[in-house]
Every structure is written in structure tokens, then in C-alpha cells.
């Protein structure tokens, strides 16, 4: 995931540790050492996502 997404809201398609594919809207807080730290807009929780498991990224339109 490019650094340009830091501080923005994006939609991701993500494969979790169980192999399940999920779609999430997140606010990207930081990207470091292969991890994206972000606020999940559905749950309001801060989460970490492995960059290698992010299958697609799309900026959220206003």
C-alpha cells in the first residue's frame, strides 16, 4: 500500500488469517514494516493489516 494513503479513508479487500476475504473501509494511520495500522470504520477499533494480505485498495469517494 502506498504511503500516499496515510491519513485517508480507503476501501480494502483483505484476506484474514483464516483465508476469509473481507471488504472494509479504513482510515489509514500509518504504514511500517509490512503492516498498515488503521481505524476500521465499521467497528471503530484500531487494527493492523498485513500489506501482503491486502488484495485491493480503492480511495473512498466523497
Backbone bond lengths (Angstrom), bond angles and torsions (degrees), N, CA, C in turn:
res aa  C-N    CA-C-N  psi(-1)  N-CA   C-N-CA  omega(-1)  CA-C   N-CA-C  phi
1 X - - - 1.459 - - 1.523 108.04 -
2 X 1.316 117.09 127.84 1.464 120.15 -179.25 1.527 113.07 -66.77
3 X 1.316 115.23 147.25 1.469 123.30 178.85 1.538 111.36 -58.97
4 X 1.343 117.13 -24.45 1.473 120.66 -177.62 1.532 112.63 -60.70
5 X 1.333 118.03 -18.76 1.464 121.06 -179.34 1.527 113.25 -82.21
6 X 1.316 117.54 -9.26 1.465 120.56 179.51 1.530 109.76 -58.78
7 X 1.343 115.70 127.80 1.460 121.32 179.97 1.515 114.31 86.21
8 X 1.339 117.67 3.51 1.454 120.44 -179.43 1.531 111.05 -115.45
9 X 1.310 115.33 166.98 1.461 121.68 175.94 1.517 107.96 -100.48
10 X 1.323 115.97 129.23 1.458 122.02 179.84 1.521 109.30 -134.80
11 X 1.315 115.28 160.22 1.460 120.94 169.90 1.517 106.76 -102.64
12 X 1.321 116.14 136.91 1.458 119.77 177.02 1.524 109.92 -124.69
13 X 1.303 114.17 151.08 1.461 122.17 166.61 1.519 103.47 -105.42
14 X 1.337 116.38 123.74 1.450 121.71 -169.49 1.527 110.50 -133.37
15 X 1.332 115.08 141.00 1.456 120.25 174.35 1.529 107.75 -103.15
16 X 1.348 116.37 117.77 1.465 119.59 -177.85 1.528 110.70 -79.56
17 X 1.326 115.95 178.34 1.472 120.27 -174.91 1.524 113.50 -64.30
18 X 1.331 116.86 -17.75 1.466 120.77 177.41 1.529 112.20 -91.32
19 X 1.338 116.60 -0.37 1.458 120.84 -179.14 1.516 113.95 87.46
20 X 1.332 117.37 4.92 1.465 121.41 178.88 1.530 109.58 -79.10
21 X 1.313 116.70 137.98 1.459 122.22 178.18 1.527 108.09 -93.38
22 X 1.348 115.69 127.57 1.459 120.49 179.38 1.526 109.63 -129.35
23 X 1.317 115.33 156.63 1.457 122.56 175.40 1.522 106.74 -115.87
24 X 1.312 116.50 127.17 1.463 120.86 -177.03 1.520 111.13 -135.71
25 X 1.324 115.10 148.53 1.460 121.12 168.38 1.517 106.32 -101.61
26 X 1.338 115.67 126.61 1.457 120.50 -177.05 1.522 110.50 -133.45
27 X 1.324 115.60 154.66 1.460 122.16 170.78 1.520 106.49 -106.86
28 X 1.310 116.14 113.73 1.465 121.91 -173.64 1.526 110.05 -73.45
29 X 1.338 115.95 122.19 1.464 122.16 178.41 1.518 111.71 -94.93
30 X 1.321 116.71 -38.38 1.456 120.48 -179.00 1.511 112.08 -168.92
31 X 1.330 114.21 160.32 1.463 121.10 178.81 1.521 106.27 -134.24
32 X 1.343 116.20 120.16 1.462 119.43 -176.12 1.518 109.97 -157.10
33 X 1.315 116.48 133.50 1.467 123.80 174.42 1.526 113.07 50.58
34 X 1.318 115.84 45.32 1.455 120.01 175.70 1.516 115.65 79.42
35 X 1.334 116.97 8.11 1.462 121.13 178.71 1.522 110.83 -123.20
36 X 1.319 114.93 139.70 1.462 121.47 172.66 1.524 106.54 -104.83
37 X 1.321 116.70 122.01 1.456 121.58 174.13 1.525 106.81 -97.42
38 X 1.329 116.51 128.28 1.459 120.17 -173.51 1.515 110.94 -153.36
39 X 1.324 114.61 157.64 1.463 121.15 173.15 1.523 107.42 -92.31
40 X 1.321 116.29 122.04 1.465 121.33 175.75 1.533 107.44 -75.36
41 X 1.307 117.20 121.52 1.463 119.93 -175.89 1.522 112.80 -73.30
42 X 1.325 117.86 -18.95 1.461 120.95 178.11 1.526 111.30 -76.49
43 X 1.341 116.38 -44.14 1.462 120.55 -175.55 1.522 113.62 -100.90
44 X 1.341 116.95 -20.18 1.452 121.03 -177.08 1.526 113.03 79.91
45 X 1.326 117.12 3.85 1.456 121.35 -177.65 1.522 111.32 -93.06
46 X 1.336 115.60 149.84 1.457 121.35 172.55 1.526 107.47 -79.32
47 X 1.318 116.00 129.75 1.463 122.11 -177.25 1.512 109.65 -130.23
48 X 1.320 115.87 160.08 1.458 122.02 172.17 1.519 108.17 -116.27
49 X 1.318 115.47 136.49 1.459 122.11 179.99 1.519 108.47 -124.73
50 X 1.328 117.12 131.80 1.454 120.55 175.67 1.528 108.73 -71.49
51 X 1.333 115.76 128.67 1.461 120.32 179.93 1.523 110.56 -56.13
52 X 1.319 117.41 -39.56 1.466 121.06 -178.03 1.525 113.24 -64.58
53 X 1.339 118.03 -19.25 1.461 121.68 179.95 1.525 113.23 -98.07
54 X 1.328 117.32 -1.57 1.456 120.91 175.43 1.519 107.38 -84.61
55 X 1.317 116.19 113.28 1.458 121.70 -174.40 1.526 113.13 -87.23
56 X 1.342 116.93 -28.13 1.466 121.68 179.79 1.518 109.07 -156.45
57 X 1.337 114.94 149.24 1.461 122.64 178.32 1.526 107.66 -133.94
58 X 1.328 115.63 133.11 1.454 120.15 176.07 1.515 108.64 -138.48
59 X 1.354 117.20 126.31 1.472 118.75 175.93 1.517 110.03 -59.35
60 X 1.316 115.72 139.12 1.472 121.91 179.67 1.523 107.95 -76.76
61 X 1.308 116.58 126.12 1.464 120.05 179.52 1.516 109.46 -78.82
62 X 1.320 115.12 150.08 1.467 121.45 -176.67 1.498 111.44 -74.06
